[in-house]
Amino acid sequence: MDSAEARNALAVDRTLLAAERTYAAWIRTGLAALASGAGAHSLLKGVLSERLDQIAATVLLLFAIFCFGAGVWRELRALSAWRKSDVPRFAPRILCLASAALALVAAAVIAGVWLRP
């Protein structure tokens, strides 16, 4: 492999590792929003009207769902580069499943915010 090919291969590897860090950042932000939404609901109960409390929590939880979806979307866009690299990666199916499970948890918390007496 000549020098240019080696540099290209290393650039692809760096791109993939950057995409992985971006995915982790989206998931971390989503988890923070999920915790903030649940916490806001608990802390604002009795301080704000019930409707405002539910709306504030729901906005944060919807943002969490967005983050989980955006993380997967960004990660899957790097999939074509993954095929050209030797960097070991999680299967995209696993990342989609994990993000879907987290989004489902956030949706369950939204249901709990609106349905719990």
Secondary structure as GFF3:
##gff-version 3
##sequence-region A 1 117
A	DSSP	alpha_helix	3	44	.	.	.	ID=ss1
A	DSSP	alpha_helix	50	77	.	.	.	ID=ss2
A	DSSP	alpha_helix	79	82	.	.	.	ID=ss3
A	DSSP	alpha_helix	92	115	.	.	.	ID=ss4
###
